[in-house]
Amino acid sequence: MTTEGILGYALGHYMLITQQNVDQHCFHAGDVLEVRIGDEWQVVRMESGGYKGWYLVTADGHRVRPALCMKARWADAELEGQESFSKVNTRYQAS
């Protein structure tokens, strides 16, 4: 089952908020979710840069700042993203 909503921000964390204005999930560094970037859904990983704030890492390694009201979903398909991110992490560790 996929829970879809928008990104909200409170108490130092981004969260998924559904149409009923219910906080569904508070994201932490390392959590995998899907966000709408342009016209397509992309699997991303939530990361924290400490004092530089939160950012999203796409499967191909691009960093994107999360935006309030950005469409997002917490999907069962997150394992596909985990596999892509392990490849990305291996690439970063090699350099």
Beta strands, then each sheet from edge to edge (+ up, - down):
strand 1: 3-10
strand 2: 13-17
strand 3: 23-26
strand 4: 32-37
strand 5: 40-48
strand 6: 54-58
strand 7: 63-64
strand 8: 71-74
sheet 1: 3+ 2- 1+ 8- 4+ 5- 6+ 7-
end
